């Protein structure tokens, strides 16, 4: 989620193009967030920014912990296929409107 807010100009552009939303302040968070995370599925500014981030990881600064806090050293675990399938059944990540695919449908 944080990535999207760091690239808010791209999000604003794509929300306007793909969802016809020009005033994000007028959109409830329950509508905005599911649509925002779907922007990576469309061929727009968000998707291209994500590709650049993968192709040029050195261009992305490493996150720094807030002053006085240590960075967490717990290993990161990828979600299993079953966990992603379960997420596709939720309101936040499941099919939205005319889009029949959930966020985590890859097949």
N, C-alpha and C positions, 0 to 999 in steps of 0.2 A: 504494500500500500504506500509506503513511504516513497518508493521510486516514482509513483505517479504524481505525488505532490511536488517532488523535486523537478518534474517535467510538466508543470502545470500549463505552460503555454501550448505544448503539444496536446495535452488533454483538452484544453478549451477549444482548440481548433477542431479536433476530431469530434468532440461532443456536438459542436455546431454542424459539422458536415454529416455525421452518421446518425445522430439522434435529434437534430434540429433544435438543440438547446443552446440559446445564446446567453441567457441569464442564469448562471449556475446558482446564484443566491436564491432564486425563486424555486429551485428544485429540492424536494425533500431528500435527505440523506439516504433514506430507504430506497429511493429510485436512483439517485446519483451514483452511489457506490457500485451496485451491480452493473450498471451501464459502463462506468469508468473502467472496471477491470476487464470488460469485454472488448475494449478498444484495441487491445493487442491482437485480436482476431481479425480485425479489418486492415486493409492496406492503406494505412494513414500515417500521420506523423508519429503517433505513439509506437506503432510497430517498427517504423524505421529507426526511431531512437533506441528501441530495445535491441535491434540488430546491431546498431553501432556500438552499443554498450558491450555486446558479446564479442564483436569483432575487434574492439579496441578497449580491452579492460583497463589498460593503464591510464586511460583518460578519465576514469572514474576514481575519485579519491576514496580511500578507505574510511569508513565511518570511525569517528573518534568518540570514546565514551565521554559523558559529561564530567566536568572537573570533580575530583574526589571519588570517582567510581572506577572500578576495574572493569576491563572488558571481560565478558563471559567467556569461559573456555569450554563450555559444554559442547560436545560434537553436534553437528546439525544432521538430522535424519530426514531423508526424503520420504514423502508420503507413499504408501503402498497403492497399488492399483485399486484395491477394494476401498481404501480411504477416499481416493479421488472419485470413484463411482458414487460413493455415498454423498460426497459434496455436490455432485451433479444433480442430486435429488432435492437439494435445498433451494429455498427461494432466492438466496443471494447468488448462487452459482449455477442454478439450473437454467433451462430454456427461458428466454425472455421474448415475449411478443412474437414477431415473425421469425426470430432466430430460433431454430429448432435444436440447436446444439448447446449443451452446457459448456461452461468455461473449460472444463477438463475433459471434454470429449475430443479425442484425437484420432478416431478411426473412422 
